[in-house]
Amino acid sequence: MQKSDLPSKLCPVCQRPFSWRRKWAKDWDAVRYCSERCRRRKAGA
Ligand SMILES: [Zn+2]
């Protein structure tokens, strides 16, 4: 049994994969960026 079975996504801003985090538990489907920083970066572009 592996415990590293968390889902992951690729951040379109920094092009890095990021894993599920507890703070995203409720809206993981809506999460697109690895961090608030990348999120703002994309929005401000
Ligand atoms: Zn990112």
mmCIF file of the protein (N, C-alpha, C, O) and its ligand, coordinates in Angstrom:
data_MODEL
# 
_entry.id   MODEL 
# 
loop_
_entity.id 
_entity.type 
_entity.pdbx_number_of_molecules 
1 polymer     1 
2 non-polymer 1 
# 
_entity_poly.entity_id                      1 
_entity_poly.type                           'polypeptide(L)' 
_entity_poly.nstd_linkage                   no 
_entity_poly.nstd_monomer                   no 
_entity_poly.pdbx_seq_one_letter_code       MQKSDLPSKLCPVCQRPFSWRRKWAKDWDAVRYCSERCRRRKAGA 
_entity_poly.pdbx_seq_one_letter_code_can   MQKSDLPSKLCPVCQRPFSWRRKWAKDWDAVRYCSERCRRRKAGA 
_entity_poly.pdbx_strand_id                 A 
# 
loop_
_entity_poly_seq.entity_id 
_entity_poly_seq.num 
_entity_poly_seq.mon_id 
_entity_poly_seq.hetero 
1 1  MET n 
1 2  GLN n 
1 3  LYS n 
1 4  SER n 
1 5  ASP n 
1 6  LEU n 
1 7  PRO n 
1 8  SER n 
1 9  LYS n 
1 10 LEU n 
1 11 CYS n 
1 12 PRO n 
1 13 VAL n 
1 14 CYS n 
1 15 GLN n 
1 16 ARG n 
1 17 PRO n 
1 18 PHE n 
1 19 SER n 
1 20 TRP n 
1 21 ARG n 
1 22 ARG n 
1 23 LYS n 
1 24 TRP n 
1 25 ALA n 
1 26 LYS n 
1 27 ASP n 
1 28 TRP n 
1 29 ASP n 
1 30 ALA n 
1 31 VAL n 
1 32 ARG n 
1 33 TYR n 
1 34 CYS n 
1 35 SER n 
1 36 GLU n 
1 37 ARG n 
1 38 CYS n 
1 39 ARG n 
1 40 ARG n 
1 41 ARG n 
1 42 LYS n 
1 43 ALA n 
1 44 GLY n 
1 45 ALA n 
# 
loop_
_struct_asym.id 
_struct_asym.entity_id 
A 1 
B 2 
# 
loop_
_chem_comp.id 
_chem_comp.type 
_chem_comp.mon_nstd_flag 
ALA 'L-peptide linking' y 
ARG 'L-peptide linking' y 
ASP 'L-peptide linking' y 
CYS 'L-peptide linking' y 
GLN 'L-peptide linking' y 
GLU 'L-peptide linking' y 
GLY 'peptide linking'   y 
LEU 'L-peptide linking' y 
LYS 'L-peptide linking' y 
MET 'L-peptide linking' y 
PHE 'L-peptide linking' y 
PRO 'L-peptide linking' y 
SER 'L-peptide linking' y 
TRP 'L-peptide linking' y 
TYR 'L-peptide linking' y 
VAL 'L-peptide linking' y 
ZN  non-polymer         . 
# 
_pdbx_entity_nonpoly.entity_id   2 
_pdbx_entity_nonpoly.name        ? 
_pdbx_entity_nonpoly.comp_id     ZN 
# 
_pdbx_nonpoly_scheme.asym_id         B 
_pdbx_nonpoly_scheme.entity_id       2 
_pdbx_nonpoly_scheme.mon_id          ZN 
_pdbx_nonpoly_scheme.ndb_seq_num     1 
_pdbx_nonpoly_scheme.pdb_seq_num     101 
_pdbx_nonpoly_scheme.auth_seq_num    101 
_pdbx_nonpoly_scheme.pdb_mon_id      ZN 
_pdbx_nonpoly_scheme.auth_mon_id     ZN 
_pdbx_nonpoly_scheme.pdb_strand_id   A 
_pdbx_nonpoly_scheme.pdb_ins_code    . 
# 
loop_
_atom_site.group_PDB 
_atom_site.id 
_atom_site.type_symbol 
_atom_site.label_atom_id 
_atom_site.label_alt_id 
_atom_site.label_comp_id 
_atom_site.label_asym_id 
_atom_site.label_entity_id 
_atom_site.label_seq_id 
_atom_site.pdbx_PDB_ins_code 
_atom_site.Cartn_x 
_atom_site.Cartn_y 
_atom_site.Cartn_z 
_atom_site.occupancy 
_atom_site.B_iso_or_equiv 
_atom_site.pdbx_formal_charge 
_atom_site.auth_seq_id 
_atom_site.auth_comp_id 
_atom_site.auth_asym_id 
_atom_site.auth_atom_id 
_atom_site.pdbx_PDB_model_num 
ATOM   1   N  N  . MET A 1 1  ? 0.838   -1.210 0.000   1.00 0.00 ? 1   MET A N  1 
ATOM   2   C  CA . MET A 1 1  ? 0.000   0.000  0.000   1.00 0.00 ? 1   MET A CA 1 
ATOM   3   C  C  . MET A 1 1  ? 0.868   1.253  0.000   1.00 0.00 ? 1   MET A C  1 
ATOM   4   O  O  . MET A 1 1  ? 1.771   1.412  0.822   1.00 0.00 ? 1   MET A O  1 
ATOM   5   N  N  . GLN A 1 2  ? 0.569   2.127  -0.938  1.00 0.00 ? 2   GLN A N  1 
ATOM   6   C  CA . GLN A 1 2  ? 1.297   3.378  -0.950  1.00 0.00 ? 2   GLN A CA 1 
ATOM   7   C  C  . GLN A 1 2  ? 0.410   4.500  -0.444  1.00 0.00 ? 2   GLN A C  1 
ATOM   8   O  O  . GLN A 1 2  ? -0.799  4.524  -0.670  1.00 0.00 ? 2   GLN A O  1 
ATOM   9   N  N  . LYS A 1 3  ? 1.033   5.396  0.225   1.00 0.00 ? 3   LYS A N  1 
ATOM   10  C  CA . LYS A 1 3  ? 0.248   6.498  0.764   1.00 0.00 ? 3   LYS A CA 1 
ATOM   11  C  C  . LYS A 1 3  ? 0.357   7.736  -0.122  1.00 0.00 ? 3   LYS A C  1 
ATOM   12  O  O  . LYS A 1 3  ? -0.331  8.731  0.104   1.00 0.00 ? 3   LYS A O  1 
ATOM   13  N  N  . SER A 1 4  ? 1.214   7.670  -1.120  1.00 0.00 ? 4   SER A N  1 
ATOM   14  C  CA . SER A 1 4  ? 1.374   8.798  -2.027  1.00 0.00 ? 4   SER A CA 1 
ATOM   15  C  C  . SER A 1 4  ? 0.394   8.686  -3.184  1.00 0.00 ? 4   SER A C  1 
ATOM   16  O  O  . SER A 1 4  ? 0.767   8.795  -4.352  1.00 0.00 ? 4   SER A O  1 
ATOM   17  N  N  . ASP A 1 5  ? -0.804  8.478  -2.850  1.00 0.00 ? 5   ASP A N  1 
ATOM   18  C  CA . ASP A 1 5  ? -1.836  8.259  -3.858  1.00 0.00 ? 5   ASP A CA 1 
ATOM   19  C  C  . ASP A 1 5  ? -2.693  9.500  -4.074  1.00 0.00 ? 5   ASP A C  1 
ATOM   20  O  O  . ASP A 1 5  ? -3.820  9.414  -4.564  1.00 0.00 ? 5   ASP A O  1 
ATOM   21  N  N  . LEU A 1 6  ? -2.157  10.633 -3.710  1.00 0.00 ? 6   LEU A N  1 
ATOM   22  C  CA . LEU A 1 6  ? -2.913  11.867 -3.867  1.00 0.00 ? 6   LEU A CA 1 
ATOM   23  C  C  . LEU A 1 6  ? -2.963  12.287 -5.324  1.00 0.00 ? 6   LEU A C  1 
ATOM   24  O  O  . LEU A 1 6  ? -2.014  12.042 -6.070  1.00 0.00 ? 6   LEU A O  1 
ATOM   25  N  N  . PRO A 1 7  ? -4.039  12.908 -5.736  1.00 0.00 ? 7   PRO A N  1 
ATOM   26  C  CA . PRO A 1 7  ? -4.136  13.401 -7.105  1.00 0.00 ? 7   PRO A CA 1 
ATOM   27  C  C  . PRO A 1 7  ? -3.191  14.573 -7.325  1.00 0.00 ? 7   PRO A C  1 
ATOM   28  O  O  . PRO A 1 7  ? -2.773  15.241 -6.379  1.00 0.00 ? 7   PRO A O  1 
ATOM   29  N  N  . SER A 1 8  ? -2.868  14.808 -8.573  1.00 0.00 ? 8   SER A N  1 
ATOM   30  C  CA . SER A 1 8  ? -1.973  15.926 -8.867  1.00 0.00 ? 8   SER A CA 1 
ATOM   31  C  C  . SER A 1 8  ? -2.386  16.596 -10.171 1.00 0.00 ? 8   SER A C  1 
ATOM   32  O  O  . SER A 1 8  ? -3.101  16.014 -10.988 1.00 0.00 ? 8   SER A O  1 
ATOM   33  N  N  . LYS A 1 9  ? -1.928  17.817 -10.349 1.00 0.00 ? 9   LYS A N  1 
ATOM   34  C  CA . LYS A 1 9  ? -2.216  18.575 -11.566 1.00 0.00 ? 9   LYS A CA 1 
ATOM   35  C  C  . LYS A 1 9  ? -0.969  19.312 -12.013 1.00 0.00 ? 9   LYS A C  1 
ATOM   36  O  O  . LYS A 1 9  ? 0.019   19.406 -11.284 1.00 0.00 ? 9   LYS A O  1 
ATOM   37  N  N  . LEU A 1 10 ? -1.040  19.833 -13.230 1.00 0.00 ? 10  LEU A N  1 
ATOM   38  C  CA . LEU A 1 10 ? 0.098   20.591 -13.731 1.00 0.00 ? 10  LEU A CA 1 
ATOM   39  C  C  . LEU A 1 10 ? -0.273  22.073 -13.770 1.00 0.00 ? 10  LEU A C  1 
ATOM   40  O  O  . LEU A 1 10 ? -1.268  22.469 -14.377 1.00 0.00 ? 10  LEU A O  1 
ATOM   41  N  N  . CYS A 1 11 ? 0.537   22.858 -13.121 1.00 0.00 ? 11  CYS A N  1 
ATOM   42  C  CA . CYS A 1 11 ? 0.279   24.291 -13.092 1.00 0.00 ? 11  CYS A CA 1 
ATOM   43  C  C  . CYS A 1 11 ? 0.602   24.908 -14.448 1.00 0.00 ? 11  CYS A C  1 
ATOM   44  O  O  . CYS A 1 11 ? 1.723   24.749 -14.932 1.00 0.00 ? 11  CYS A O  1 
ATOM   45  N  N  . PRO A 1 12 ? -0.335  25.602 -15.074 1.00 0.00 ? 12  PRO A N  1 
ATOM   46  C  CA . PRO A 1 12 ? -0.127  26.181 -16.395 1.00 0.00 ? 12  PRO A CA 1 
ATOM   47  C  C  . PRO A 1 12 ? 0.792   27.405 -16.368 1.00 0.00 ? 12  PRO A C  1 
ATOM   48  O  O  . PRO A 1 12 ? 1.240   27.861 -17.420 1.00 0.00 ? 12  PRO A O  1 
ATOM   49  N  N  . VAL A 1 13 ? 1.068   27.925 -15.212 1.00 0.00 ? 13  VAL A N  1 
ATOM   50  C  CA . VAL A 1 13 ? 1.908   29.111 -15.106 1.00 0.00 ? 13  VAL A CA 1 
ATOM   51  C  C  . VAL A 1 13 ? 3.382   28.735 -14.961 1.00 0.00 ? 13  VAL A C  1 
ATOM   52  O  O  . VAL A 1 13 ? 4.223   29.188 -15.738 1.00 0.00 ? 13  VAL A O  1 
ATOM   53  N  N  . CYS A 1 14 ? 3.686   27.923 -13.984 1.00 0.00 ? 14  CYS A N  1 
ATOM   54  C  CA . CYS A 1 14 ? 5.079   27.559 -13.750 1.00 0.00 ? 14  CYS A CA 1 
ATOM   55  C  C  . CYS A 1 14 ? 5.427   26.201 -14.337 1.00 0.00 ? 14  CYS A C  1 
ATOM   56  O  O  . CYS A 1 14 ? 6.572   25.756 -14.261 1.00 0.00 ? 14  CYS A O  1 
ATOM   57  N  N  . GLN A 1 15 ? 4.418   25.539 -14.931 1.00 0.00 ? 15  GLN A N  1 
ATOM   58  C  CA . GLN A 1 15 ? 4.655   24.262 -15.605 1.00 0.00 ? 15  GLN A CA 1 
ATOM   59  C  C  . GLN A 1 15 ? 5.181   23.195 -14.660 1.00 0.00 ? 15  GLN A C  1 
ATOM   60  O  O  . GLN A 1 15 ? 5.953   22.323 -15.060 1.00 0.00 ? 15  GLN A O  1 
ATOM   61  N  N  . ARG A 1 16 ? 4.769   23.269 -13.437 1.00 0.00 ? 16  ARG A N  1 
ATOM   62  C  CA . ARG A 1 16 ? 5.203   22.261 -12.482 1.00 0.00 ? 16  ARG A CA 1 
ATOM   63  C  C  . ARG A 1 16 ? 4.008   21.505 -11.942 1.00 0.00 ? 16  ARG A C  1 
ATOM   64  O  O  . ARG A 1 16 ? 2.939   22.073 -11.722 1.00 0.00 ? 16  ARG A O  1 
ATOM   65  N  N  . PRO A 1 17 ? 4.204   20.229 -11.732 1.00 0.00 ? 17  PRO A N  1 
ATOM   66  C  CA . PRO A 1 17 ? 3.140   19.440 -11.137 1.00 0.00 ? 17  PRO A CA 1 
ATOM   67  C  C  . PRO A 1 17 ? 3.007   19.733 -9.653  1.00 0.00 ? 17  PRO A C  1 
ATOM   68  O  O  . PRO A 1 17 ? 3.998   19.923 -8.949  1.00 0.00 ? 17  PRO A O  1 
ATOM   69  N  N  . PHE A 1 18 ? 1.788   19.767 -9.201  1.00 0.00 ? 18  PHE A N  1 
ATOM   70  C  CA . PHE A 1 18 ? 1.568   19.968 -7.769  1.00 0.00 ? 18  PHE A CA 1 
ATOM   71  C  C  . PHE A 1 18 ? 0.532   18.985 -7.277  1.00 0.00 ? 18  PHE A C  1 
ATOM   72  O  O  . PHE A 1 18 ? -0.351  18.558 -8.022  1.00 0.00 ? 18  PHE A O  1 
ATOM   73  N  N  . SER A 1 19 ? 0.650   18.643 -6.041  1.00 0.00 ? 19  SER A N  1 
ATOM   74  C  CA . SER A 1 19 ? -0.215  17.616 -5.477  1.00 0.00 ? 19  SER A CA 1 
ATOM   75  C  C  . SER A 1 19 ? -1.342  18.200 -4.660  1.00 0.00 ? 19  SER A C  1 
ATOM   76  O  O  . SER A 1 19 ? -1.328  19.358 -4.241  1.00 0.00 ? 19  SER A O  1 
ATOM   77  N  N  . TRP A 1 20 ? -2.295  17.358 -4.460  1.00 0.00 ? 20  TRP A N  1 
ATOM   78  C  CA . TRP A 1 20 ? -3.462  17.727 -3.675  1.00 0.00 ? 20  TRP A CA 1 
ATOM   79  C  C  . TRP A 1 20 ? -3.043  18.218 -2.292  1.00 0.00 ? 20  TRP A C  1 
ATOM   80  O  O  . TRP A 1 20 ? -2.127  17.687 -1.665  1.00 0.00 ? 20  TRP A O  1 
ATOM   81  N  N  . ARG A 1 21 ? -3.739  19.232 -1.854  1.00 0.00 ? 21  ARG A N  1 
ATOM   82  C  CA . ARG A 1 21 ? -3.490  19.726 -0.499  1.00 0.00 ? 21  ARG A CA 1 
ATOM   83  C  C  . ARG A 1 21 ? -4.797  19.797 0.259   1.00 0.00 ? 21  ARG A C  1 
ATOM   84  O  O  . ARG A 1 21 ? -5.879  19.943 -0.309  1.00 0.00 ? 21  ARG A O  1 
ATOM   85  N  N  . ARG A 1 22 ? -4.654  19.691 1.523   1.00 0.00 ? 22  ARG A N  1 
ATOM   86  C  CA . ARG A 1 22 ? -5.851  19.635 2.365   1.00 0.00 ? 22  ARG A CA 1 
ATOM   87  C  C  . ARG A 1 22 ? -6.725  20.877 2.201   1.00 0.00 ? 22  ARG A C  1 
ATOM   88  O  O  . ARG A 1 22 ? -7.953  20.798 2.246   1.00 0.00 ? 22  ARG A O  1 
ATOM   89  N  N  . LYS A 1 23 ? -6.077  22.019 2.012   1.00 0.00 ? 23  LYS A N  1 
ATOM   90  C  CA . LYS A 1 23 ? -6.862  23.256 1.900   1.00 0.00 ? 23  LYS A CA 1 
ATOM   91  C  C  . LYS A 1 23 ? -7.718  23.273 0.639   1.00 0.00 ? 23  LYS A C  1 
ATOM   92  O  O  . LYS A 1 23 ? -8.644  24.074 0.515   1.00 0.00 ? 23  LYS A O  1 
ATOM   93  N  N  . TRP A 1 24 ? -7.398  22.378 -0.295  1.00 0.00 ? 24  TRP A N  1 
ATOM   94  C  CA . TRP A 1 24 ? -8.158  22.318 -1.543  1.00 0.00 ? 24  TRP A CA 1 
ATOM   95  C  C  . TRP A 1 24 ? -9.193  21.201 -1.508  1.00 0.00 ? 24  TRP A C  1 
ATOM   96  O  O  . TRP A 1 24 ? -9.832  20.907 -2.519  1.00 0.00 ? 24  TRP A O  1 
ATOM   97  N  N  . ALA A 1 25 ? -9.353  20.600 -0.377  1.00 0.00 ? 25  ALA A N  1 
ATOM   98  C  CA . ALA A 1 25 ? -10.219 19.429 -0.271  1.00 0.00 ? 25  ALA A CA 1 
ATOM   99  C  C  . ALA A 1 25 ? -11.614 19.691 -0.838  1.00 0.00 ? 25  ALA A C  1 
ATOM   100 O  O  . ALA A 1 25 ? -12.221 18.809 -1.444  1.00 0.00 ? 25  ALA A O  1 
ATOM   101 N  N  . LYS A 1 26 ? -12.107 20.888 -0.639  1.00 0.00 ? 26  LYS A N  1 
ATOM   102 C  CA . LYS A 1 26 ? -13.484 21.186 -1.048  1.00 0.00 ? 26  LYS A CA 1 
ATOM   103 C  C  . LYS A 1 26 ? -13.601 21.571 -2.512  1.00 0.00 ? 26  LYS A C  1 
ATOM   104 O  O  . LYS A 1 26 ? -14.633 21.331 -3.139  1.00 0.00 ? 26  LYS A O  1 
ATOM   105 N  N  . ASP A 1 27 ? -12.552 22.163 -3.058  1.00 0.00 ? 27  ASP A N  1 
ATOM   106 C  CA . ASP A 1 27 ? -12.679 22.616 -4.443  1.00 0.00 ? 27  ASP A CA 1 
ATOM   107 C  C  . ASP A 1 27 ? -11.476 22.224 -5.294  1.00 0.00 ? 27  ASP A C  1 
ATOM   108 O  O  . ASP A 1 27 ? -10.939 23.029 -6.055  1.00 0.00 ? 27  ASP A O  1 
ATOM   109 N  N  . TRP A 1 28 ? -11.080 20.999 -5.149  1.00 0.00 ? 28  TRP A N  1 
ATOM   110 C  CA . TRP A 1 28 ? -9.955  20.503 -5.931  1.00 0.00 ? 28  TRP A CA 1 
ATOM   111 C  C  . TRP A 1 28 ? -10.232 20.598 -7.427  1.00 0.00 ? 28  TRP A C  1 
ATOM   112 O  O  . TRP A 1 28 ? -9.329  20.883 -8.214  1.00 0.00 ? 28  TRP A O  1 
ATOM   113 N  N  . ASP A 1 29 ? -11.453 20.363 -7.810  1.00 0.00 ? 29  ASP A N  1 
ATOM   114 C  CA . ASP A 1 29 ? -11.808 20.416 -9.232  1.00 0.00 ? 29  ASP A CA 1 
ATOM   115 C  C  . ASP A 1 29 ? -11.589 21.805 -9.816  1.00 0.00 ? 29  ASP A C  1 
ATOM   116 O  O  . ASP A 1 29 ? -11.309 21.957 -11.005 1.00 0.00 ? 29  ASP A O  1 
ATOM   117 N  N  . ALA A 1 30 ? -11.718 22.800 -8.975  1.00 0.00 ? 30  ALA A N  1 
ATOM   118 C  CA . ALA A 1 30 ? -11.604 24.172 -9.456  1.00 0.00 ? 30  ALA A CA 1 
ATOM   119 C  C  . ALA A 1 30 ? -10.173 24.687 -9.388  1.00 0.00 ? 30  ALA A C  1 
ATOM   120 O  O  . ALA A 1 30 ? -9.848  25.731 -9.953  1.00 0.00 ? 30  ALA A O  1 
ATOM   121 N  N  . VAL A 1 31 ? -9.335  23.952 -8.698  1.00 0.00 ? 31  VAL A N  1 
ATOM   122 C  CA . VAL A 1 31 ? -7.952  24.396 -8.551  1.00 0.00 ? 31  VAL A CA 1 
ATOM   123 C  C  . VAL A 1 31 ? -7.189  24.215 -9.855  1.00 0.00 ? 31  VAL A C  1 
ATOM   124 O  O  . VAL A 1 31 ? -7.210  23.135 -10.447 1.00 0.00 ? 31  VAL A O  1 
ATOM   125 N  N  . ARG A 1 32 ? -6.530  25.249 -10.294 1.00 0.00 ? 32  ARG A N  1 
ATOM   126 C  CA . ARG A 1 32 ? -5.759  25.170 -11.539 1.00 0.00 ? 32  ARG A CA 1 
ATOM   127 C  C  . ARG A 1 32 ? -4.301  25.550 -11.342 1.00 0.00 ? 32  ARG A C  1 
ATOM   128 O  O  . ARG A 1 32 ? -3.446  25.144 -12.130 1.00 0.00 ? 32  ARG A O  1 
ATOM   129 N  N  . TYR A 1 33 ? -4.009  26.306 -10.325 1.00 0.00 ? 33  TYR A N  1 
ATOM   130 C  CA . TYR A 1 33 ? -2.647  26.785 -10.128 1.00 0.00 ? 33  TYR A CA 1 
ATOM   131 C  C  . TYR A 1 33 ? -2.070  26.258 -8.822  1.00 0.00 ? 33  TYR A C  1 
ATOM   132 O  O  . TYR A 1 33 ? -2.789  25.991 -7.860  1.00 0.00 ? 33  TYR A O  1 
ATOM   133 N  N  . CYS A 1 34 ? -0.761  26.119 -8.822  1.00 0.00 ? 34  CYS A N  1 
ATOM   134 C  CA . CYS A 1 34 ? -0.108  25.498 -7.681  1.00 0.00 ? 34  CYS A CA 1 
ATOM   135 C  C  . CYS A 1 34 ? -0.138  26.405 -6.467  1.00 0.00 ? 34  CYS A C  1 
ATOM   136 O  O  . CYS A 1 34 ? -0.056  25.938 -5.331  1.00 0.00 ? 34  CYS A O  1 
ATOM   137 N  N  . SER A 1 35 ? -0.256  27.700 -6.708  1.00 0.00 ? 35  SER A N  1 
ATOM   138 C  CA . SER A 1 35 ? -0.195  28.626 -5.582  1.00 0.00 ? 35  SER A CA 1 
ATOM   139 C  C  . SER A 1 35 ? -0.945  29.904 -5.914  1.00 0.00 ? 35  SER A C  1 
ATOM   140 O  O  . SER A 1 35 ? -1.299  30.169 -7.063  1.00 0.00 ? 35  SER A O  1 
ATOM   141 N  N  . GLU A 1 36 ? -1.167  30.665 -4.895  1.00 0.00 ? 36  GLU A N  1 
ATOM   142 C  CA . GLU A 1 36 ? -1.841  31.946 -5.077  1.00 0.00 ? 36  GLU A CA 1 
ATOM   143 C  C  . GLU A 1 36 ? -1.020  32.856 -5.982  1.00 0.00 ? 36  GLU A C  1 
ATOM   144 O  O  . GLU A 1 36 ? -1.556  33.659 -6.746  1.00 0.00 ? 36  GLU A O  1 
ATOM   145 N  N  . ARG A 1 37 ? 0.279   32.708 -5.873  1.00 0.00 ? 37  ARG A N  1 
ATOM   146 C  CA . ARG A 1 37 ? 1.181   33.529 -6.680  1.00 0.00 ? 37  ARG A CA 1 
ATOM   147 C  C  . ARG A 1 37 ? 0.961   33.260 -8.168  1.00 0.00 ? 37  ARG A C  1 
ATOM   148 O  O  . ARG A 1 37 ? 0.834   34.192 -8.963  1.00 0.00 ? 37  ARG A O  1 
ATOM   149 N  N  . CYS A 1 38 ? 0.916   32.001 -8.532  1.00 0.00 ? 38  CYS A N  1 
ATOM   150 C  CA . CYS A 1 38 ? 0.713   31.641 -9.933  1.00 0.00 ? 38  CYS A CA 1 
ATOM   151 C  C  . CYS A 1 38 ? -0.692  32.056 -10.379 1.00 0.00 ? 38  CYS A C  1 
ATOM   152 O  O  . CYS A 1 38 ? -0.896  32.487 -11.514 1.00 0.00 ? 38  CYS A O  1 
ATOM   153 N  N  . ARG A 1 39 ? -1.601  31.924 -9.515  1.00 0.00 ? 39  ARG A N  1 
ATOM   154 C  CA . ARG A 1 39 ? -2.986  32.284 -9.830  1.00 0.00 ? 39  ARG A CA 1 
ATOM   155 C  C  . ARG A 1 39 ? -3.089  33.770 -10.192 1.00 0.00 ? 39  ARG A C  1 
ATOM   156 O  O  . ARG A 1 39 ? -3.742  34.146 -11.166 1.00 0.00 ? 39  ARG A O  1 
ATOM   157 N  N  . ARG A 1 40 ? -2.447  34.577 -9.406  1.00 0.00 ? 40  ARG A N  1 
ATOM   158 C  CA . ARG A 1 40 ? -2.476  36.030 -9.677  1.00 0.00 ? 40  ARG A CA 1 
ATOM   159 C  C  . ARG A 1 40 ? -1.687  36.370 -10.920 1.00 0.00 ? 40  ARG A C  1 
ATOM   160 O  O  . ARG A 1 40 ? -2.057  37.257 -11.688 1.00 0.00 ? 40  ARG A O  1 
ATOM   161 N  N  . ARG A 1 41 ? -0.612  35.663 -11.104 1.00 0.00 ? 41  ARG A N  1 
ATOM   162 C  CA . ARG A 1 41 ? 0.238   35.906 -12.247 1.00 0.00 ? 41  ARG A CA 1 
ATOM   163 C  C  . ARG A 1 41 ? -0.547  35.681 -13.539 1.00 0.00 ? 41  ARG A C  1 
ATOM   164 O  O  . ARG A 1 41 ? -0.436  36.447 -14.496 1.00 0.00 ? 41  ARG A O  1 
ATOM   165 N  N  . LYS A 1 42 ? -1.320  34.640 -13.539 1.00 0.00 ? 42  LYS A N  1 
ATOM   166 C  CA . LYS A 1 42 ? -2.107  34.321 -14.709 1.00 0.00 ? 42  LYS A CA 1 
ATOM   167 C  C  . LYS A 1 42 ? -3.211  35.340 -14.927 1.00 0.00 ? 42  LYS A C  1 
ATOM   168 O  O  . LYS A 1 42 ? -3.492  35.752 -16.052 1.00 0.00 ? 42  LYS A O  1 
ATOM   169 N  N  . ALA A 1 43 ? -3.822  35.729 -13.836 1.00 0.00 ? 43  ALA A N  1 
ATOM   170 C  CA . ALA A 1 43 ? -4.946  36.647 -13.918 1.00 0.00 ? 43  ALA A CA 1 
ATOM   171 C  C  . ALA A 1 43 ? -4.488  38.033 -14.351 1.00 0.00 ? 43  ALA A C  1 
ATOM   172 O  O  . ALA A 1 43 ? -5.222  38.753 -15.027 1.00 0.00 ? 43  ALA A O  1 
ATOM   173 N  N  . GLY A 1 44 ? -3.276  38.401 -13.961 1.00 0.00 ? 44  GLY A N  1 
ATOM   174 C  CA . GLY A 1 44 ? -2.798  39.740 -14.267 1.00 0.00 ? 44  GLY A CA 1 
ATOM   175 C  C  . GLY A 1 44 ? -2.155  39.844 -15.643 1.00 0.00 ? 44  GLY A C  1 
ATOM   176 O  O  . GLY A 1 44 ? -1.854  40.942 -16.111 1.00 0.00 ? 44  GLY A O  1 
ATOM   177 N  N  . ALA A 1 45 ? -1.953  38.741 -16.270 1.00 0.00 ? 45  ALA A N  1 
ATOM   178 C  CA . ALA A 1 45 ? -1.257  38.750 -17.558 1.00 0.00 ? 45  ALA A CA 1 
ATOM   179 C  C  . ALA A 1 45 ? -2.018  39.511 -18.617 1.00 0.00 ? 45  ALA A C  1 
ATOM   180 O  O  . ALA A 1 45 ? -1.560  39.609 -19.756 1.00 0.00 ? 45  ALA A O  1 
HETATM 181 ZN ZN . ZN  B 2 .  ? 2.563   27.359 -10.437 1.00 0.00 2 101 ZN  A ZN 1 
# 
